[in-house]
Amino acid sequence: MLRKRKNLSQEKLSFILNVPSVYISKVERGIISISIKKLQDFAIGLGTNMANILMERAQRDDGRVIEPIEEIYRTHASRGTYSPKYRGNRI
């Protein structure tokens, strides 16, 4: 995890971003989503850019390493909420 590699605690990052530490925790666990603006704030707070955060590899509990976008696809595909007609949309 990028935050840990930068030796930042959730509390320290929450101070830098001026948000509650519980917010950092929820974002990291995928409980809440963040806006592009907040993603930019995270990137600045972590001393990196948004692309590096988005491309950060995620390690699952079972030890497999996957790209976050692959996990999003698998989650939505398994729930039947993935629609290929939206693949071309850009943010």
TORKOLPA-481460 format. One record per residue: residue number from 1; residue in one letter; chain; x negated, y, z of N, C-alpha, C in turn. Coordinates in pm, 1 decimal. Layout:
! TORKOLPA-481460
<site NUM; "A"; "A"; <X; Y; Z>; <X; Y; Z>; <X; Y; Z>>
...
END
This chain:
! TORKOLPA-481460
<site 1; "M"; "A"; <-84.0; -117.0; 0.0>; <0.0; 0.0; 0.0>; <-89.4; 124.4; 0.0>>
<site 2; "L"; "A"; <-54.5; 215.1; -87.5>; <-135.6; 335.5; -105.7>; <-152.5; 415.0; 23.6>>
<site 3; "R"; "A"; <-46.2; 431.5; 99.3>; <-53.8; 507.4; 225.0>; <-156.1; 445.4; 319.7>>
<site 4; "K"; "A"; <-152.7; 313.6; 330.4>; <-245.9; 245.8; 421.8>; <-389.1; 254.3; 371.1>>
<site 5; "R"; "A"; <-406.9; 244.0; 237.7>; <-542.2; 255.5; 182.7>; <-600.2; 394.4; 205.9>>
<site 6; "K"; "A"; <-514.0; 493.6; 217.0>; <-558.4; 630.2; 246.1>; <-573.2; 652.6; 396.9>>
<site 7; "N"; "A"; <-554.0; 546.0; 474.8>; <-562.8; 551.4; 621.2>; <-467.2; 653.3; 682.2>>
<site 8; "L"; "A"; <-346.4; 656.8; 629.1>; <-243.4; 745.3; 682.1>; <-135.2; 662.4; 750.3>>
<site 9; "S"; "A"; <-101.3; 701.0; 870.3>; <12.7; 638.3; 937.3>; <141.0; 699.6; 881.9>>
<site 10; "Q"; "A"; <252.8; 633.8; 907.6>; <381.6; 691.0; 867.6>; <402.2; 825.6; 935.9>>
<site 11; "E"; "A"; <360.0; 834.9; 1059.9>; <376.0; 959.0; 1135.6>; <295.1; 1073.3; 1073.1>>
<site 12; "K"; "A"; <171.0; 1044.0; 1034.1>; <85.2; 1146.4; 973.7>; <143.2; 1191.2; 839.7>>
<site 13; "L"; "A"; <186.6; 1094.1; 755.7>; <244.4; 1129.5; 627.1>; <374.4; 1207.8; 645.7>>
<site 14; "S"; "A"; <452.4; 1169.8; 745.1>; <577.6; 1242.5; 770.0>; <548.2; 1386.9; 812.4>>
<site 15; "F"; "A"; <439.3; 1406.6; 886.1>; <398.6; 1542.8; 924.3>; <357.5; 1623.1; 800.9>>
<site 16; "I"; "A"; <278.9; 1561.2; 713.5>; <233.1; 1627.2; 590.7>; <351.6; 1666.8; 502.9>>
<site 17; "L"; "A"; <450.6; 1575.9; 492.1>; <565.5; 1599.2; 404.5>; <679.3; 1673.6; 472.9>>
<site 18; "N"; "A"; <667.1; 1692.8; 604.2>; <771.1; 1759.3; 682.0>; <905.5; 1684.6; 672.9>>
<site 19; "V"; "A"; <896.5; 1552.5; 692.2>; <1016.1; 1467.4; 695.4>; <1004.1; 1375.2; 816.2>>
<site 20; "P"; "A"; <1113.9; 1318.6; 864.1>; <1105.1; 1225.3; 976.9>; <1029.2; 1097.5; 938.3>>
<site 21; "S"; "A"; <956.7; 1039.3; 1031.3>; <881.3; 916.5; 1001.1>; <974.5; 801.8; 963.8>>
<site 22; "V"; "A"; <1096.5; 804.3; 1015.8>; <1192.2; 699.8; 979.2>; <1225.8; 708.4; 830.0>>
<site 23; "Y"; "A"; <1219.5; 829.4; 773.6>; <1241.8; 848.1; 629.8>; <1133.0; 776.4; 550.0>>
<site 24; "I"; "A"; <1007.7; 791.8; 591.2>; <895.4; 724.7; 525.5>; <915.5; 574.1; 531.2>>
<site 25; "S"; "A"; <953.4; 524.5; 647.3>; <975.9; 382.4; 665.1>; <1084.4; 330.1; 571.5>>
<site 26; "K"; "A"; <1194.3; 402.6; 562.2>; <1305.8; 359.6; 476.3>; <1267.8; 362.8; 328.9>>
<site 27; "V"; "A"; <1190.4; 460.9; 288.6>; <1144.7; 467.1; 150.0>; <1054.3; 348.6; 120.3>>
<site 28; "E"; "A"; <959.6; 321.3; 208.2>; <865.2; 211.5; 186.3>; <935.0; 76.2; 181.5>>
<site 29; "R"; "A"; <1041.0; 61.2; 258.6>; <1113.6; -66.6; 260.1>; <1220.6; -75.0; 152.0>>
<site 30; "G"; "A"; <1236.7; 31.3; 74.8>; <1333.6; 30.7; -33.0>; <1477.0; 45.3; 12.7>>
<site 31; "I"; "A"; <1496.1; 94.2; 133.6>; <1631.2; 111.6; 187.2>; <1697.0; 234.8; 126.3>>
<site 32; "I"; "A"; <1617.1; 337.7; 100.8>; <1669.6; 457.1; 35.4>; <1583.2; 488.7; -86.5>>
<site 33; "S"; "A"; <1642.5; 556.8; -180.3>; <1571.1; 602.5; -299.4>; <1534.8; 749.3; -280.4>>
<site 34; "I"; "A"; <1435.9; 793.1; -357.4>; <1396.3; 933.2; -347.5>; <1408.9; 999.8; -483.9>>
<site 35; "S"; "A"; <1421.2; 1129.6; -481.1>; <1430.3; 1208.1; -603.4>; <1291.6; 1222.4; -665.9>>
<site 36; "I"; "A"; <1290.1; 1266.7; -789.1>; <1162.9; 1293.6; -856.8>; <1085.4; 1401.5; -781.6>>
<site 37; "K"; "A"; <1155.0; 1502.0; -732.1>; <1089.5; 1608.5; -655.2>; <1022.4; 1551.7; -530.4>>
<site 38; "K"; "A"; <1093.8; 1464.1; -459.5>; <1036.8; 1405.2; -338.1>; <920.8; 1311.0; -373.8>>
<site 39; "L"; "A"; <931.0; 1241.3; -487.6>; <820.6; 1156.9; -533.4>; <697.3; 1242.3; -558.8>>
<site 40; "Q"; "A"; <717.9; 1359.3; -617.4>; <607.5; 1451.9; -639.8>; <547.2; 1496.5; -506.4>>
<site 41; "D"; "A"; <631.9; 1523.9; -407.5>; <583.0; 1560.9; -274.1>; <499.8; 1447.6; -213.6>>
<site 42; "F"; "A"; <547.8; 1323.3; -228.2>; <472.7; 1207.8; -178.8>; <336.3; 1201.2; -246.5>>
<site 43; "A"; "A"; <333.8; 1220.1; -377.9>; <207.3; 1213.5; -451.9>; <108.9; 1318.5; -400.9>>
<site 44; "I"; "A"; <157.0; 1440.0; -383.0>; <69.7; 1546.8; -331.6>; <21.8; 1512.0; -191.2>>
<site 45; "G"; "A"; <112.2; 1464.7; -106.6>; <76.3; 1427.9; 30.4>; <-24.0; 1314.4; 37.4>>
<site 46; "L"; "A"; <-18.1; 1224.7; -61.8>; <-110.1; 1110.9; -65.6>; <-236.2; 1140.8; -146.3>>
<site 47; "G"; "A"; <-243.4; 1261.3; -203.6>; <-362.2; 1298.7; -280.3>; <-374.6; 1221.7; -410.5>>
<site 48; "T"; "A"; <-262.4; 1196.9; -476.1>; <-263.4; 1122.1; -602.0>; <-160.1; 1184.4; -694.4>>
<site 49; "N"; "A"; <-117.6; 1111.7; -795.3>; <-13.2; 1162.3; -884.4>; <103.7; 1065.0; -888.4>>
<site 50; "M"; "A"; <214.0; 1108.1; -945.9>; <335.0; 1024.9; -946.8>; <313.5; 894.7; -1022.5>>
<site 51; "A"; "A"; <237.0; 898.2; -1130.2>; <213.0; 777.0; -1208.1>; <144.8; 670.0; -1122.7>>
<site 52; "N"; "A"; <48.0; 710.0; -1041.5>; <-20.4; 612.2; -955.9>; <75.4; 549.9; -855.3>>
<site 53; "I"; "A"; <166.8; 628.9; -803.0>; <264.2; 574.1; -708.6>; <356.2; 476.2; -779.4>>
<site 54; "L"; "A"; <403.6; 513.6; -897.9>; <495.3; 426.9; -971.4>; <428.5; 297.9; -1018.0>>
<site 55; "M"; "A"; <299.5; 304.3; -1045.6>; <229.0; 185.9; -1093.1>; <167.2; 102.7; -981.0>>
<site 56; "E"; "A"; <182.8; 151.0; -858.6>; <129.1; 78.3; -743.0>; <182.7; -64.4; -743.6>>
<site 57; "R"; "A"; <93.6; -157.1; -729.9>; <137.4; -296.5; -729.0>; <196.2; -328.9; -592.3>>
<site 58; "A"; "A"; <302.8; -404.2; -594.5>; <370.8; -442.7; -470.6>; <340.7; -589.0; -441.5>>
<site 59; "Q"; "A"; <308.2; -618.8; -318.8>; <286.0; -757.6; -279.6>; <405.3; -805.1; -198.5>>
<site 60; "R"; "A"; <463.8; -913.2; -245.5>; <581.9; -968.1; -180.7>; <541.9; -1050.4; -58.9>>
<site 61; "D"; "A"; <640.7; -1081.8; 21.8>; <616.1; -1162.2; 141.1>; <558.2; -1298.4; 108.2>>
<site 62; "D"; "A"; <592.1; -1353.7; -9.7>; <542.4; -1486.6; -45.4>; <402.1; -1482.1; -106.3>>
<site 63; "G"; "A"; <340.3; -1361.8; -109.2>; <202.7; -1349.6; -156.2>; <189.0; -1318.3; -304.0>>
<site 64; "R"; "A"; <297.8; -1328.9; -380.9>; <289.4; -1296.7; -523.4>; <277.9; -1146.1; -540.4>>
<site 65; "V"; "A"; <201.5; -1105.6; -638.5>; <186.8; -963.8; -667.9>; <261.4; -935.2; -797.3>>
<site 66; "I"; "A"; <350.7; -837.6; -792.7>; <429.2; -801.7; -910.1>; <435.8; -651.1; -923.2>>
<site 67; "E"; "A"; <467.6; -605.0; -1040.2>; <489.2; -462.4; -1061.1>; <628.3; -427.8; -1010.9>>
<site 68; "P"; "A"; <645.1; -314.4; -945.2>; <776.5; -275.4; -893.5>; <886.9; -275.6; -998.3>>
<site 69; "I"; "A"; <859.4; -231.9; -1121.2>; <962.8; -227.5; -1223.8>; <1011.7; -367.7; -1256.6>>
<site 70; "E"; "A"; <922.7; -467.1; -1250.4>; <963.7; -605.2; -1274.2>; <1058.5; -651.3; -1164.6>>
<site 71; "E"; "A"; <1032.5; -612.1; -1042.9>; <1118.7; -649.1; -931.1>; <1256.4; -584.2; -945.9>>
<site 72; "I"; "A"; <1259.2; -459.2; -989.1>; <1386.9; -391.1; -1010.0>; <1468.3; -465.9; -1115.1>>
<site 73; "Y"; "A"; <1404.4; -502.7; -1225.0>; <1474.6; -576.3; -1330.5>; <1528.1; -708.8; -1277.2>>
<site 74; "R"; "A"; <1442.7; -784.2; -1207.2>; <1486.1; -914.5; -1154.7>; <1603.3; -899.5; -1058.1>>
<site 75; "T"; "A"; <1598.3; -798.9; -973.1>; <1706.6; -776.6; -877.2>; <1837.0; -748.3; -949.0>>
<site 76; "H"; "A"; <1832.9; -656.5; -1045.4>; <1956.3; -620.5; -1116.1>; <2003.2; -733.3; -1207.7>>
<site 77; "A"; "A"; <1910.0; -804.2; -1270.2>; <1948.1; -914.7; -1356.9>; <2015.4; -1025.3; -1276.0>>
<site 78; "S"; "A"; <1962.5; -1052.6; -1155.7>; <2021.6; -1157.9; -1072.8>; <2159.0; -1118.9; -1020.3>>
<site 79; "R"; "A"; <2182.4; -988.9; -1004.0>; <2313.0; -940.5; -957.4>; <2411.0; -919.5; -1072.3>>
<site 80; "G"; "A"; <2360.2; -927.0; -1194.8>; <2445.2; -902.3; -1309.8>; <2471.5; -754.6; -1332.5>>
<site 81; "T"; "A"; <2388.1; -668.4; -1274.3>; <2409.3; -524.3; -1288.5>; <2314.1; -461.2; -1389.2>>
<site 82; "Y"; "A"; <2232.7; -544.7; -1455.9>; <2138.9; -491.8; -1555.7>; <2207.3; -489.4; -1690.6>>
<site 83; "S"; "A"; <2201.7; -377.4; -1757.4>; <2262.4; -363.6; -1888.7>; <2155.4; -321.6; -1988.8>>
<site 84; "P"; "A"; <2122.4; -408.4; -2086.2>; <2016.5; -376.3; -2182.9>; <2042.7; -247.8; -2261.0>>
<site 85; "K"; "A"; <2167.4; -204.3; -2275.5>; <2193.5; -84.5; -2355.2>; <2134.5; 40.2; -2290.4>>
<site 86; "Y"; "A"; <2099.7; 34.9; -2161.7>; <2042.9; 150.6; -2092.0>; <1891.3; 149.4; -2089.3>>
<site 87; "R"; "A"; <1828.2; 48.6; -2146.8>; <1682.9; 37.7; -2141.2>; <1611.4; 155.5; -2202.9>>
<site 88; "G"; "A"; <1667.7; 216.4; -2305.2>; <1598.1; 323.5; -2374.8>; <1609.4; 458.6; -2306.7>>
<site 89; "N"; "A"; <1692.0; 470.2; -2206.5>; <1709.3; 599.9; -2138.8>; <1581.8; 638.2; -2065.6>>
<site 90; "R"; "A"; <1551.0; 763.4; -2069.2>; <1432.8; 815.1; -1999.5>; <1477.7; 911.1; -1891.2>>
<site 91; "I"; "A"; <1398.9; 919.3; -1787.8>; <1429.3; 1013.0; -1679.0>; <1377.4; 1148.7; -1717.0>>
END
